[in-house]
Each structure stands twice: as structure tokens, then as C-alpha cells.
Amino acid sequence: MKHRFKFLTLLLVLFTIPAGIFARESKFTKRGSGPLFWNMYQYNFRYGTSMPEDVWKKNIDWLAEEFLPYGYDMAATDGWLFNLNSIDQYGYLTKYDSSWTYGLKYWGDYLKSKGMRFGFYFNPLWVPKAAYVQNNNIKGTSIPITDVVGTTKFEDHLYWIDTDKPGAEQWVKGCIRTMIDQGIELLKIDFLGYYERDYGTNRYIKALKWMAEEAGDEMLLSYSVPNCRNDARNEIIYADMIRISTDCDGGGWWFISDKERGQVNESGQGDKYRSAFDGLIGWADIIGVKGQTIMDPDFVQLNTLASDAEREFHISMLLVSGSPIGITDQYNTIVSGDLKFYQNEELLALNKDGFVGKPLSDDLWNAKNQIWYGQMSDGDYIVGFFNKEDNEYDRTLDFSEIGIEGKVKVRDLWKHQDEGEAETSLSYKIPGRSCKIVRLTKSE
């Protein structure tokens, strides 16, 4: 019955969004699965301040050496925007932090020289205080910047714009274009739910539309903390990637599975699900539709997990769901031996293929939600048997549940071993906080 209800809900969404548009079509969503990248979040969270430029460079160089050969091809900034005094004549940022020696264009070029891409954290609906004080005209207009500022601030040094005011569209699109020109290919747009709360849904939708129009195929748009009201009917039209759970904070198993587990926020304000695994289950049939929008359960900090089994679980849940892997371990914090979990080429093949799997159940309290499945482009099936409980449990899949007929060869993607053939089902005893990921190939 629940699946039927979700199907009817999706039909309602389809016929009530703007004519001819269902989801943002870009090269990023068409790819299927999310990007593989590194982000500075861990440093900023631990120290409560923005990462120094020399630490940023050391991490980029480490990424190029250890991760780029495996497909991790982007480095990104994140939050803690305390020092935003470096702006151009139109009020747009030229540096991540004014204490840095080099600007965004320099770092975009540096990453490109390494064969990598540049991701950046900012919201085009923000006006830095320095731009407000400078108060030049918005690019391409005779409208002063202060004329588009709204009645509320996000923070003392960041003003919201009001998308109902003349010049607002030019400000938003100019912000996106300036970032693209500086080499930025992913933009993490945070606190979108706050804007919708303070300025209303109609103004919010206009902002999303303008960003998507300007970004086109040149920039991946990643939404963070959107309200996703009415089954994310507005967000899936315009986003490439959407956060589906709360911040990873200090990481650990708590963030993956135990953070207010099973609780659902139905208020329409803020994240609907708290833990990453709950978010993946709850949004898989709506946001996580292949070719539509990428689910983002936030960052990975393998150095905060207690066992290798937990590390395998975290990486597996991301790759099996088609989510991004956003590494935030650093060159000097990663635990010795953890590189191999990020570098499992048999599992990374899922991301390369654009694989997006689904759970057998979207009920947060049904153990079937811990069995995920999907097909590779060559027809092979991927099945993930997860156990987020503390104790060992059986996990059984009848092939009829996912449409498999006939014998298949079974390969374990963590053990890198062939495990014979199966014809009607698979059943495993999965230890607590563990998983088993298998690839099923039709027998000749």
C-alpha cells in the first residue's frame, strides 16, 4: 500500500509542476551517480574556522597523488565564511577567504593543471557585507546592490536578496557566471530552507530557476538544507544534487545510522531525515531517480569510524545508492590503511557506470530496507546486503523480488572473490554494522 501511495504522489507531482519540466536535465544528472571529490569540511568543523591556504594546497596535492587515479577529480571549499572582504567591482567574491594570498581564479587554474575540478561553497542569494557597503551597481544594470537586499539577513555579514526586486535576477545570474569564469564547476548552495522560510516559496522558486538557467551544463548545483516540501517537487526541477539528511558533524556511526534513527520531520522546515541511511531509504524513490537528481548524504570521514566493517558499510551505501563520495579526511588525519576503502576499483566501477540502486522497502522499520539492488549498464545486478543493527542478522533475497531468472555467478566486491553460482535466492548472515556487496552475472 505504501508503494502505491508513493506512486500516486509522484503522478501528482508530475502533473502539477510547470508544463514540460520534470527535472533539471544536465550532463551531471544524466550521468546518474554523484561526483567523487574531496572537501575541507573536517578541518573547518573541528577548528571552527576556515582552512588556511597552505593546508588547502597540501590536501589538493595529496588528492592528486592518492585519489585522482581512482576518479576523485575535484576539491571543494566549505562554509565558515568569516572573512569575505575580497570582492570585485560588482560585489562578487574573488577569494574564499580574504586572508588567502591567491584568488578563486588562481585555484581554479591550479586544480585544472592537476587534472582536477574546483568545487565552491556559497549561496548566490547572499550579498557579502563588503559588497553592501561598496554599493556599486549590479552588473549590467543601473541598480545599486542595496536595492535588491531583503528585509532580513542570513548573518550580520551576509544579507539575503529579495527575488521580487528589480536587479535580483541579474545579481543571482551574475554570481553564478562569475564563479564559472573563475573555474568553479560545483556550487554547494547552503541554507536554502531558511530563504524559503523567510521569503516564501514563490521567491524561492524564482531563485532556483535563475541559478539553473545560468549554470546550464557548466556547473553542478548542489542544494544543502532545502526544505524539500511536497516530496521535493520544486527542488528536483532545478537541482543536480540534494542533501537528504543532516550534517555529518563529527562523523562516526552515529551520523550514518543512529542519529535520531527512524524519526521523520514532517514540518516542512529543515531536513526530513536525520541519519544518512534513513535519508537514503526515505528519498530513494523520489529524489534518487536515475537521470533525475543525485542524493547526497553528506561527507565521509573514515577516520571517525570504529572498524573496517563500518568503513566498508559507509563506502558501500554511497556507491550502491548512486550518491557522491565526498572525502573529508585530510592528508594528516586519515588513518593508516584507510586509503584502500576509498580505492576499491570493483566498487568504484558502479560510480563510473552511473549506477543508482534502490532499497527493497522504503519503510524505515522494515528490514528489507537494508537490501539494495540495481542493474549495471551491461545487465549485471548489484545487490547490497546491509546490517545497521549492532547484532548479526540474516539477510535473504529471493531473485523473484528483483526480476532475476536463471542461474547467476556471484562475486563479492569487497573480498574480490568469486563465490560460485546461485539460481533462486541468496542468503547471508551479516554481522552487526557490516555489509556484503555482490555482483551477479548471468551464467553462460
Residue pairs with C-beta under 8 A, 6 or more apart in sequence:
2 362
2 363
3 285
3 362
6 285
6 286
6 362
9 231
9 286
10 231
10 285
10 286
13 230
13 231
13 233
14 22
16 233
17 233
17 234
17 237
18 237
21 237
22 236
22 237
22 292
23 29
23 236
23 237
23 289
23 291
23 292
23 293
24 212
24 221
24 236
24 237
24 238
24 239
24 240
24 293
26 215
26 216
26 217
26 220
26 240
27 217
28 35
28 217
28 220
28 240
28 241
28 294
29 240
29 291
29 292
29 293
29 294
30 291
31 354
32 290
32 291
32 322
32 353
32 354
32 355
32 356
33 294
33 319
33 322
33 323
33 324
33 350
33 351
33 353
33 354
33 355
33 356
34 241
34 294
34 295
34 296
34 318
34 322
34 323
34 324
34 325
34 351
35 73
35 74
35 186
35 220
35 324
36 67
36 70
36 71
36 72
36 73
36 74
36 324
36 325
36 348
36 351
37 72
37 73
37 74
37 75
37 76
37 117
37 119
37 186
37 324
37 325
37 326
37 327
38 59
38 60
38 63
38 67
38 72
38 74
38 75
38 76
38 326
38 327
38 328
39 75
39 76
39 77
39 78
39 119
39 299
39 326
39 327
39 328
40 51
40 56
40 59
40 75
40 76
40 77
40 78
40 328
41 78
41 79
41 248
41 299
41 326
41 328
42 251
42 299
42 301
42 328
42 329
42 330
42 333
43 51
43 55
43 330
44 50
44 51
44 78
44 79
44 80
45 249
45 250
48 80
49 80
49 82
50 79
50 80
50 81
50 82
50 83
50 96
50 97
50 99
51 77
52 99
53 97
53 99
53 100
53 101
53 102
55 330
56 75
56 77
56 107
57 110
58 331
58 332
59 75
59 330
59 331
60 75
60 110
60 111
60 114
60 116
61 114
61 331
62 330
62 331
63 72
63 75
63 116
63 327
64 114
64 115
64 116
66 339
67 327
67 342
67 343
68 114
68 115
68 116
70 342
70 343
70 345
70 348
71 348
71 351
71 352
72 325
72 327
72 342
73 115
73 116
73 117
74 111
74 116
74 117
74 118
74 119
74 185
74 186
75 111
75 116
75 117
75 118
75 119
76 118
76 119
76 120
76 121
76 186
76 188
76 326
77 96
77 119
77 120
77 121
78 121
78 188
79 121
79 190
81 97
81 121
81 122
81 157
81 158
82 97
82 157
83 97
83 98
83 99
84 93
84 97
84 98
84 128
84 129
84 130
84 157
84 158
85 98
85 128
85 130
86 93
86 94
86 95
86 98
86 103
86 130
87 93
87 94
87 128
87 130
87 131
87 134
88 94
88 178
89 136
90 131
90 136
90 137
90 138
90 139
90 174
90 178
91 127
91 128
91 130
91 131
91 132
91 134
91 136
91 138
91 145
92 131
92 174
92 175
92 178
92 179
93 104
93 122
93 128
93 178
94 103
94 104
94 105
94 182
95 102
95 103
95 104
96 104
96 107
96 120
102 110
103 182
104 118
104 120
104 179
104 182
104 183
104 184
105 181
105 182
105 183
107 118
107 183
108 118
108 182
108 183
108 184
109 183
111 117
111 118
111 183
112 118
112 183
117 185
117 186
118 182
118 183
118 184
118 185
118 186
119 184
119 185
119 186
119 187
119 188
120 179
120 184
120 186
120 187
120 188
121 187
121 188
121 190
122 175
122 179
122 187
122 188
122 189
123 154
123 189
123 190
123 191
123 192
123 195
124 171
124 172
124 175
124 176
124 187
124 189
124 207
124 211
125 160
125 161
125 163
125 172
125 195
125 207
126 154
126 158
126 159
126 160
126 161
127 145
127 148
127 149
127 158
127 159
127 160
127 161
127 171
128 157
128 158
128 159
129 156
129 157
129 158
129 159
131 145
132 145
132 146
132 149
132 159
134 145
135 144
135 145
135 146
136 144
136 145
137 143
137 144
137 145
138 144
138 145
138 148
138 167
138 170
138 171
138 174
139 170
139 174
140 170
140 174
141 166
141 167
141 170
143 166
143 167
143 170
145 171
147 165
147 166
147 167
148 161
148 162
148 165
148 166
148 167
148 168
148 171
149 159
149 160
149 161
149 162
150 159
150 160
150 161
150 162
150 165
150 198
150 199
151 162
152 160
152 198
152 199
153 159
153 160
154 160
154 191
154 194
160 195
160 198
160 199
161 168
161 171
161 172
162 168
162 199
162 203
163 169
163 172
163 199
163 203
163 204
163 206
163 207
163 210
164 203
164 206
168 206
169 206
169 210
172 207
172 210
172 211
172 214
173 210
173 211
173 213
173 214
176 187
176 211
176 214
176 215
176 219
177 214
179 187
179 219
180 215
180 218
180 219
184 219
185 218
185 219
185 220
186 219
186 220
186 222
187 215
187 219
187 220
187 221
187 222
188 222
188 224
189 211
189 221
189 222
189 223
189 224
190 224
190 225
191 224
191 225
192 204
192 208
192 223
192 224
192 225
192 226
192 227
193 225
193 226
193 227
193 269
193 270
194 225
195 203
195 204
195 207
196 204
196 226
196 227
196 229
197 227
197 269
201 229
201 234
204 234
205 234
208 234
208 235
208 237
208 238
208 239
209 238
211 221
211 238
212 221
212 237
212 238
212 239
215 221
220 240
220 241
221 238
221 239
221 240
221 241
222 239
222 240
222 241
222 242
222 243
222 296
223 235
223 239
223 241
223 242
223 243
224 243
224 296
225 243
225 270
225 271
226 232
226 235
226 239
226 242
226 243
227 268
227 269
227 270
228 235
228 242
228 272
228 283
228 287
229 268
231 286
232 242
232 283
232 286
232 287
232 293
235 242
235 287
235 293
236 242
236 286
236 287
236 292
236 293
239 293
240 293
240 294
241 293
241 294
241 295
241 296
241 324
242 283
242 287
242 293
242 294
242 295
242 296
243 271
243 296
243 297
243 298
244 271
244 272
244 273
244 276
244 279
244 280
244 282
244 283
244 287
244 288
244 295
244 296
244 297
245 259
245 271
245 273
245 274
245 275
245 276
245 278
245 279
245 280
245 297
245 298
246 259
246 271
246 273
246 274
246 275
246 298
247 298
248 255
248 276
248 298
248 299
248 300
248 301
248 328
249 255
250 301
250 304
251 299
251 300
251 301
251 303
251 304
251 305
252 301
252 304
252 305
252 306
253 305
253 306
253 310
253 433
254 275
255 275
255 276
255 298
256 275
256 276
256 277
256 310
256 313
256 314
256 317
256 388
257 275
257 276
257 277
257 278
257 388
257 433
258 275
259 274
259 275
259 276
260 274
260 275
261 274
261 275
261 278
261 364
262 278
262 364
262 365
263 273
263 274
263 278
264 272
264 273
264 282
264 364
265 271
265 272
265 273
265 274
266 272
271 279
272 279
272 282
272 283
273 279
273 282
273 283
276 297
276 298
276 317
277 297
277 317
277 386
277 388
278 364
279 295
279 297
280 288
280 295
280 297
280 317
280 321
280 323
280 359
281 359
281 361
281 362
281 364
281 369
282 362
282 364
283 295
284 295
284 321
284 358
284 359
284 362
285 358
285 362
287 293
287 295
288 294
288 295
288 321
288 322
288 323
288 356
288 358
289 356
290 322
290 354
290 356
294 322
294 323
294 324
295 321
295 322
295 323
296 323
296 324
296 326
297 317
297 318
297 321
297 323
298 326
299 326
299 327
299 328
300 314
300 315
300 318
300 325
300 326
300 327
300 328
300 329
301 328
301 329
302 311
302 314
302 315
302 329
302 334
302 335
302 338
302 341
302 342
303 329
303 333
303 334
303 335
303 338
305 311
305 314
307 433
308 341
309 431
309 433
309 434
309 435
310 433
310 434
311 338
311 341
312 341
312 414
312 434
312 435
313 386
313 388
313 433
313 434
313 435
315 325
315 341
315 342
315 344
315 347
316 347
316 384
316 386
316 414
316 435
316 437
317 323
317 372
317 384
317 386
317 435
318 324
318 325
319 325
319 347
319 348
319 350
319 351
319 355
320 350
320 355
320 357
320 372
320 374
320 382
320 384
320 437
321 356
321 357
321 372
322 350
322 351
322 354
322 355
322 356
322 357
325 342
325 351
327 342
329 335
329 338
344 413
344 414
346 411
346 413
346 416
346 439
347 413
347 414
347 437
349 376
350 376
350 382
353 376
353 377
354 377
355 374
355 376
355 382
356 374
357 372
357 373
357 374
357 382
357 384
358 372
358 373
358 374
359 368
359 369
359 370
359 371
359 372
360 368
360 369
360 371
360 372
360 373
360 397
360 401
360 402
361 368
361 369
362 369
363 369
367 393
367 395
370 385
370 386
370 387
370 388
370 395
371 383
371 384
371 385
371 386
371 395
371 397
372 383
372 384
372 386
373 381
373 382
373 383
373 384
373 397
373 402
374 381
374 382
375 381
375 382
376 382
376 439
379 442
380 439
380 440
380 441
380 442
381 402
381 404
381 408
381 439
381 440
382 413
382 437
382 438
382 439
382 440
383 397
383 402
383 426
383 437
383 438
383 440
384 435
384 436
384 437
385 395
385 397
385 426
385 428
385 430
385 435
385 436
385 437
385 438
386 395
386 430
386 434
386 435
387 393
387 395
387 430
387 431
387 432
387 433
387 434
387 435
388 433
389 432
389 433
390 432
390 433
391 432
392 429
392 430
392 431
392 432
393 429
393 430
393 432
394 427
394 428
394 429
394 430
395 427
395 428
395 430
395 436
396 425
396 426
396 427
396 428
397 425
397 426
397 427
398 424
398 425
399 405
399 408
399 422
399 423
399 424
399 425
399 426
400 424
404 440
406 423
406 442
406 443
407 421
407 422
407 423
407 442
407 443
408 421
408 422
408 423
408 440
408 441
408 442
408 443
409 418
409 420
409 421
409 440
409 441
409 442
409 443
410 418
410 419
410 420
410 421
410 422
410 426
410 438
410 439
410 440
411 417
411 418
411 419
411 438
411 439
411 440
411 441
412 419
412 436
412 437
412 438
413 437
413 438
413 439
414 436
414 437
419 438
421 443
422 440
426 438
428 436
430 436
